[in-house]
Amino acid sequence: MAGSIPFFHVPPIRNGLQGVIVLQNHIDYNGRYNHGGVLMIKETTAVNFRQNLGEMLNLVQYRHDSVLINKDGKPVAALVDVRLFARIRRMQSRFDALCQRIESGYSSVPESVGTNEIEEAVVRERMRSRIPDAKS
């Protein structure tokens, strides 16, 4: 997905939960394209999470929200719907397979040659992106 995902914070919810609404424009859990759906990402502390585990599970299971768990003010874990987790795992597997294909394709190329090729491609792309499109 190009660009960042737009989101905004909402006032604290009961039991110390802080909500974040993420405006989505993606493929939903059932493989359908979702135009601007809303996904709630709730933030909470580890202590509140432990004290309200049942409520957190219900939010994830029935509303398909996600819960970001903070410890000492830093995110340390997330509770997500099992379908989203399965999708993440599939994407990770595909990414790993792609990395292996790239690695095997470049196994005979010396590291310095590969590094130079990457650096040249980055320079070309940066130059290309600075030049305004002639059609505009």
VEXZAGU-8342 format. One record per atom (N, C-alpha, C, O): residue number from 1; x, y, z; atom name. Coordinates in steps of 0.02 Angstrom, whole numbers, plus 50000, padded with zeros to 5 digits. Example, Ala and Ser with C-alpha at 12.3 -4.5 7.8 and 13.67 -1.06 7.14 Angstrom:
2
num|x|y|z|atome
1|50660|49716|50390|N .
1|50615|49775|50390|CA .
1|50660|49835|50390|C .
1|50712|49834|50423|O .
2|50642|49888|50354|N .
2|50684|49947|50357|CA .
2|50645|50002|50394|C .
2|50670|50057|50402|O .
END
This chain:
136
num|x|y|z|atome
1|50043|49941|50000|N .
1|50000|50000|50000|CA .
1|50044|50061|50000|C .
1|50090|50067|50041|O .
2|50032|50107|49955|N .
2|50072|50167|49950|CA .
2|50051|50217|50002|C .
2|49991|50224|50016|O .
3|50099|50253|50031|N .
3|50083|50305|50079|CA .
3|50066|50277|50146|C .
3|50063|50216|50156|O .
4|50053|50322|50193|N .
4|50037|50300|50260|CA .
4|49961|50290|50266|C .
4|49922|50315|50226|O .
5|49942|50253|50317|N .
5|49872|50239|50330|CA .
5|49845|50297|50372|C .
5|49873|50312|50425|O .
6|49792|50331|50350|N .
6|49766|50386|50390|CA .
6|49731|50360|50453|C .
6|49696|50309|50450|O .
7|49742|50394|50508|N .
7|49709|50374|50570|CA .
7|49700|50435|50614|C .
7|49732|50486|50603|O .
8|49657|50430|50663|N .
8|49652|50482|50712|CA .
8|49634|50451|50779|C .
8|49604|50398|50783|O .
9|49655|50485|50832|N .
9|49642|50461|50900|CA .
9|49573|50482|50921|C .
9|49548|50535|50901|O .
10|49542|50441|50962|N .
10|49478|50459|50991|CA .
10|49486|50463|51066|C .
10|49536|50437|51093|O .
11|49441|50494|51101|N .
11|49447|50500|51174|CA .
11|49452|50432|51207|C .
11|49430|50382|51179|O .
12|49480|50430|51268|N .
12|49485|50366|51303|CA .
12|49418|50331|51311|C .
12|49367|50363|51323|O .
13|49420|50266|51303|N .
13|49361|50224|51311|CA .
13|49364|50197|51382|C .
13|49414|50207|51417|O .
14|49313|50165|51405|N .
14|49312|50141|51474|CA .
14|49370|50093|51488|C .
14|49401|50066|51441|O .
15|49385|50083|51551|N .
15|49438|50038|51575|CA .
15|49507|50058|51549|C .
15|49550|50015|51540|O .
16|49518|50122|51538|N .
16|49584|50145|51519|CA .
16|49604|50130|51447|C .
16|49663|50138|51431|O .
17|49558|50110|51404|N .
17|49575|50096|51335|CA .
17|49578|50162|51296|C .
17|49536|50206|51306|O .
18|49626|50168|51254|N .
18|49631|50225|51209|CA .
18|49618|50199|51140|C .
18|49650|50150|51120|O .
19|49574|50230|51102|N .
19|49557|50205|51036|CA .
19|49593|50242|50981|C .
19|49606|50302|50987|O .
20|49608|50207|50928|N .
20|49634|50237|50868|CA .
20|49592|50209|50811|C .
20|49584|50148|50805|O .
21|49566|50253|50770|N .
21|49526|50230|50713|CA .
21|49572|50232|50652|C .
21|49602|50283|50637|O .
22|49576|50177|50617|N .
22|49615|50173|50556|CA .
22|49567|50169|50498|C .
22|49524|50125|50495|O .
23|49573|50217|50452|N .
23|49530|50217|50394|CA .
23|49563|50172|50342|C .
23|49619|50185|50320|O .
24|49528|50119|50323|N .
24|49558|50069|50279|CA .
24|49533|50077|50208|C .
24|49478|50101|50195|O .
25|49575|50055|50162|N .
25|49557|50050|50092|CA .
25|49597|49989|50069|C .
25|49649|49996|50037|O .
26|49572|49930|50083|N .
26|49611|49869|50074|CA .
26|49566|49810|50059|C .
26|49505|49817|50052|O .
27|49596|49752|50054|N .
27|49559|49690|50048|CA .
27|49537|49669|50117|C .
27|49579|49663|50162|O .
28|49473|49657|50128|N .
28|49449|49640|50194|CA .
28|49461|49566|50210|C .
28|49491|49530|50169|O .
29|49439|49544|50268|N .
29|49451|49475|50292|CA .
29|49425|49422|50243|C .
29|49452|49367|50240|O .
30|49373|49439|50206|N .
30|49343|49390|50161|CA .
30|49369|49396|50090|C .
30|49341|49365|50044|O .
31|49422|49435|50079|N .
31|49451|49442|50013|CA .
31|49415|49491|49968|C .
31|49431|49495|49909|O .
32|49368|49530|49995|N .
32|49333|49580|49955|CA .
32|49368|49647|49964|C .
32|49398|49660|50016|O .
33|49365|49689|49912|N .
33|49396|49755|49918|CA .
33|49352|49799|49961|C .
33|49291|49803|49950|O .
34|49381|49831|50010|N .
34|49344|49871|50058|CA .
34|49361|49944|50046|C .
34|49418|49965|50054|O .
35|49312|49984|50026|N .
35|49322|50055|50014|CA .
35|49310|50094|50077|C .
35|49253|50108|50095|O .
36|49364|50112|50112|N .
36|49358|50158|50169|CA .
36|49325|50128|50230|C .
36|49292|50164|50266|O .
37|49333|50064|50243|N .
37|49307|50034|50304|CA .
37|49342|50062|50365|C .
37|49394|50095|50358|O .
38|49316|50051|50423|N .
38|49345|50076|50484|CA .
38|49364|50018|50529|C .
38|49324|49974|50542|O .
39|49426|50018|50552|N .
39|49452|49968|50597|CA .
39|49473|50003|50660|C .
39|49511|50051|50658|O .
40|49449|49980|50717|N .
40|49469|50011|50780|CA .
40|49531|49975|50806|C .
40|49532|49914|50811|O .
41|49581|50014|50822|N .
41|49640|49989|50856|CA .
41|49640|50021|50925|C .
41|49648|50082|50931|O .
42|49630|49981|50975|N .
42|49627|50007|51043|CA .
42|49696|49998|51075|C .
42|49728|49947|51066|O .
43|49717|50049|51111|N .
43|49780|50045|51146|CA .
43|49766|50040|51220|C .
43|49720|50073|51246|O .
44|49805|50000|51255|N .
44|49797|49993|51327|CA .
44|49864|49975|51358|C .
44|49911|49955|51323|O .
45|49868|49982|51423|N .
45|49929|49962|51458|CA .
45|49926|49887|51472|C .
45|49873|49856|51469|O .
46|49983|49858|51486|N .
46|49986|49787|51502|CA .
46|49944|49771|51564|C .
46|49912|49719|51567|O .
47|49945|49815|51613|N .
47|49906|49804|51674|CA .
47|49831|49804|51658|C .
47|49795|49759|51679|O .
48|49807|49855|51620|N .
48|49737|49856|51600|CA .
48|49718|49797|51557|C .
48|49663|49770|51563|O .
49|49763|49776|51514|N .
49|49750|49718|51472|CA .
49|49738|49656|51516|C .
49|49690|49619|51505|O .
50|49782|49646|51564|N .
50|49776|49587|51608|CA .
50|49711|49591|51648|C .
50|49678|49540|51658|O .
51|49692|49651|51671|N .
51|49632|49658|51712|CA .
51|49568|49652|51671|C .
51|49515|49636|51699|O .
52|49571|49663|51606|N .
52|49511|49663|51563|CA .
52|49518|49615|51505|C .
52|49493|49629|51450|O .
53|49551|49559|51516|N .
53|49565|49512|51462|CA .
53|49501|49489|51427|C .
53|49499|49486|51366|O .
54|49449|49473|51464|N .
54|49386|49449|51435|CA .
54|49356|49501|51387|C .
54|49335|49484|51332|O .
55|49355|49564|51409|N .
55|49328|49617|51367|CA .
55|49371|49625|51304|C .
55|49344|49636|51249|O .
56|49436|49621|51312|N .
56|49481|49628|51254|CA .
56|49469|49572|51204|C .
56|49466|49584|51143|O .
57|49462|49511|51228|N .
57|49448|49455|51183|CA .
57|49382|49464|51146|C .
57|49378|49449|51087|O .
58|49332|49490|51181|N .
58|49267|49503|51148|CA .
58|49274|49556|51094|C .
58|49244|49549|51040|O .
59|49312|49609|51107|N .
59|49322|49661|51057|CA .
59|49353|49632|50994|C .
59|49334|49650|50938|O .
60|49401|49588|51003|N .
60|49437|49559|50946|CA .
60|49393|49506|50911|C .
60|49389|49505|50850|O .
61|49362|49463|50951|N .
61|49324|49408|50922|CA .
61|49260|49432|50887|C .
61|49246|49409|50831|O .
62|49223|49476|50917|N .
62|49157|49494|50890|CA .
62|49157|49558|50848|C .
62|49118|49564|50801|O .
63|49201|49605|50865|N .
63|49202|49669|50827|CA .
63|49261|49672|50779|C .
63|49265|49718|50739|O .
64|49305|49623|50782|N .
64|49364|49620|50740|CA .
64|49409|49681|50749|C .
64|49443|49701|50702|O .
65|49408|49710|50810|N .
65|49454|49764|50826|CA .
65|49522|49732|50842|C .
65|49528|49671|50846|O .
66|49572|49774|50850|N .
66|49638|49752|50871|CA .
66|49655|49790|50934|C .
66|49631|49846|50945|O .
67|49697|49760|50976|N .
67|49718|49793|51038|CA .
67|49794|49797|51038|C .
67|49828|49746|51032|O .
68|49820|49857|51045|N .
68|49891|49869|51050|CA .
68|49908|49875|51124|C .
68|49879|49917|51159|O .
69|49954|49834|51148|N .
69|49969|49831|51220|CA .
69|50036|49867|51231|C .
69|50087|49849|51201|O .
70|50033|49917|51275|N .
70|50092|49957|51291|CA .
70|50119|49939|51360|C .
70|50081|49926|51406|O .
71|50185|49940|51365|N .
71|50218|49929|51430|CA .
71|50269|49985|51436|C .
71|50311|49994|51392|O .
72|50266|50021|51491|N .
72|50310|50078|51501|CA .
72|50305|50128|51444|C .
72|50354|50159|51424|O .
73|50244|50136|51417|N .
73|50231|50185|51365|CA .
73|50252|50164|51295|C .
73|50246|50203|51248|O .
74|50277|50102|51288|N .
74|50300|50078|51222|CA .
74|50259|50018|51201|C .
74|50244|49975|51243|O .
75|50240|50013|51137|N .
75|50203|49955|51113|CA .
75|50246|49892|51117|C .
75|50303|49892|51094|O .
76|50218|49839|51147|N .
76|50256|49776|51154|CA .
76|50221|49717|51123|C .
76|50253|49666|51108|O .
77|50155|49722|51112|N .
77|50118|49666|51084|CA .
77|50052|49691|51056|C .
77|50030|49747|51070|O .
78|50021|49648|51015|N .
78|49955|49665|50988|CA .
78|49911|49603|50989|C .
78|49935|49547|50977|O .
79|49848|49613|51004|N .
79|49799|49559|51001|CA .
79|49756|49573|50940|C .
79|49723|49624|50935|O .
80|49757|49525|50892|N .
80|49721|49534|50829|CA .
80|49676|49475|50817|C .
80|49685|49421|50844|O .
81|49626|49486|50775|N .
81|49580|49435|50754|CA .
81|49618|49377|50721|C .
81|49667|49388|50686|O .
82|49595|49316|50731|N .
82|49630|49257|50706|CA .
82|49633|49257|50629|C .
82|49681|49232|50600|O .
83|49582|49285|50596|N .
83|49585|49287|50522|CA .
83|49639|49336|50498|C .
83|49673|49322|50449|O .
84|49645|49392|50533|N .
84|49699|49439|50516|CA .
84|49767|49407|50530|C .
84|49813|49415|50490|O .
85|49773|49372|50585|N .
85|49836|49338|50601|CA .
85|49854|49287|50548|C .
85|49912|49282|50527|O .
86|49805|49249|50525|N .
86|49818|49199|50472|CA .
86|49841|49234|50408|C .
86|49886|49210|50374|O .
87|49810|49290|50392|N .
87|49830|49328|50333|CA .
87|49901|49354|50339|C .
87|49940|49351|50292|O .
88|49919|49379|50398|N .
88|49987|49402|50410|CA .
88|50037|49345|50402|C .
88|50090|49354|50372|O .
89|50019|49287|50428|N .
89|50064|49229|50421|CA .
89|50073|49209|50348|C .
89|50128|49192|50327|O .
90|50018|49210|50309|N .
90|50024|49194|50238|CA .
90|50069|49245|50202|C .
90|50110|49226|50161|O .
91|50060|49308|50218|N .
91|50101|49360|50187|CA .
91|50174|49350|50207|C .
91|50219|49360|50165|O .
92|50187|49332|50269|N .
92|50256|49321|50291|CA .
92|50286|49262|50254|C .
92|50345|49265|50234|O .
93|50248|49209|50244|N .
93|50273|49152|50206|CA .
93|50289|49170|50134|C .
93|50341|49150|50108|O .
94|50246|49210|50103|N .
94|50259|49231|50034|CA .
94|50319|49277|50031|C .
94|50359|49272|49984|O .
95|50327|49321|50080|N .
95|50385|49365|50082|CA .
95|50449|49324|50090|C .
95|50499|49338|50056|O .
96|50448|49275|50135|N .
96|50507|49232|50145|CA .
96|50525|49195|50082|C .
96|50584|49189|50064|O .
97|50475|49169|50047|N .
97|50488|49133|49984|CA .
97|50518|49180|49932|C .
97|50564|49161|49895|O .
98|50493|49241|49928|N .
98|50519|49290|49881|CA .
98|50592|49306|49898|C .
98|50634|49310|49853|O .
99|50607|49316|49961|N .
99|50676|49329|49983|CA .
99|50722|49272|49964|C .
99|50779|49284|49942|O .
100|50699|49210|49972|N .
100|50740|49152|49953|CA .
100|50753|49151|49878|C .
100|50808|49135|49856|O .
101|50702|49167|49838|N .
101|50711|49169|49765|CA .
101|50761|49222|49745|C .
101|50804|49210|49701|O .
102|50757|49280|49776|N .
102|50805|49334|49761|CA .
102|50875|49314|49781|C .
102|50923|49324|49744|O .
103|50880|49285|49841|N .
103|50946|49263|49866|CA .
103|50977|49211|49820|C .
103|51036|49215|49805|O .
104|50938|49162|49798|N .
104|50966|49110|49754|CA .
104|50982|49139|49686|C .
104|51030|49116|49654|O .
105|50944|49188|49662|N .
105|50958|49219|49598|CA .
105|51023|49260|49598|C .
105|51055|49267|49546|O .
106|51041|49285|49656|N .
106|51102|49325|49661|CA .
106|51159|49288|49696|C .
106|51209|49320|49714|O .
107|51153|49224|49706|N .
107|51203|49187|49744|CA .
107|51272|49187|49710|C .
107|51323|49183|49744|O .
108|51273|49191|49644|N .
108|51337|49190|49608|CA .
108|51366|49261|49597|C .
108|51421|49268|49570|O .
109|51329|49312|49617|N .
109|51352|49381|49608|CA .
109|51391|49403|49670|C .
109|51367|49397|49726|O .
110|51453|49428|49660|N .
110|51491|49452|49717|CA .
110|51454|49509|49753|C .
110|51418|49548|49722|O .
111|51462|49512|49819|N .
111|51425|49561|49859|CA .
111|51438|49632|49836|C .
111|51391|49672|49833|O .
112|51499|49649|49819|N .
112|51515|49717|49798|CA .
112|51479|49735|49733|C .
112|51456|49792|49725|O .
113|51473|49688|49687|N .
113|51437|49700|49624|CA .
113|51363|49711|49638|C .
113|51333|49757|49611|O .
114|51334|49669|49681|N .
114|51264|49676|49698|CA .
114|51250|49742|49734|C .
114|51200|49775|49720|O .
115|51295|49762|49779|N .
115|51286|49825|49815|CA .
115|51290|49884|49767|C .
115|51249|49930|49772|O .
116|51338|49882|49721|N .
116|51343|49936|49672|CA .
116|51281|49940|49628|C .
116|51257|49994|49613|O .
117|51254|49882|49608|N .
117|51194|49881|49567|CA .
117|51135|49912|49604|C .
117|51096|49950|49575|O .
118|51128|49896|49667|N .
118|51074|49924|49708|CA .
118|51083|49999|49715|C .
118|51034|50037|49707|O .
119|51143|50022|49730|N .
119|51155|50094|49738|CA .
119|51141|50132|49674|C .
119|51112|50186|49676|O .
120|51160|50104|49616|N .
120|51146|50136|49552|CA .
120|51071|50140|49539|C .
120|51046|50190|49514|O .
121|51035|50087|49556|N .
121|50963|50087|49546|CA .
121|50929|50139|49590|C .
121|50881|50172|49569|O .
122|50954|50148|49651|N .
122|50926|50198|49696|CA .
122|50937|50268|49668|C .
122|50892|50309|49668|O .
123|50998|50281|49644|N .
123|51013|50346|49615|CA .
123|50968|50360|49555|C .
123|50941|50414|49548|O .
124|50961|50310|49510|N .
124|50918|50318|49451|CA .
124|50846|50334|49471|C .
124|50815|50379|49443|O .
125|50820|50298|49520|N .
125|50751|50308|49542|CA .
125|50742|50377|49573|C .
125|50692|50411|49562|O .
126|50791|50398|49613|N .
126|50786|50465|49643|CA .
126|50787|50519|49590|C .
126|50751|50568|49595|O .
127|50829|50510|49540|N .
127|50832|50559|49486|CA .
127|50766|50559|49447|C .
127|50741|50612|49429|O .
128|50739|50500|49433|N .
128|50677|50494|49397|CA .
128|50619|50527|49434|C .
128|50577|50560|49404|O .
129|50618|50519|49500|N .
129|50562|50547|49539|CA .
129|50568|50623|49546|C .
129|50518|50655|49562|O .
130|50626|50652|49534|N .
130|50634|50725|49538|CA .
130|50612|50759|49473|C .
130|50595|50818|49474|O .
131|50612|50723|49418|N .
131|50594|50752|49354|CA .
131|50518|50752|49347|C .
131|50487|50699|49351|O .
132|50487|50811|49336|N .
132|50414|50812|49330|CA .
132|50392|50774|49267|C .
132|50427|50773|49216|O .
133|50335|50744|49272|N .
133|50307|50707|49217|CA .
133|50292|50754|49158|C .
133|50259|50805|49167|O .
134|50317|50737|49099|N .
134|50310|50781|49040|CA .
134|50236|50788|49020|C .
134|50218|50838|48988|O .
135|50194|50740|49038|N .
135|50123|50741|49019|CA .
135|50083|50791|49060|C .
135|50029|50812|49039|O .
136|50109|50810|49120|N .
136|50070|50855|49164|CA .
136|50074|50927|49143|C .
136|50044|50970|49175|O .
END
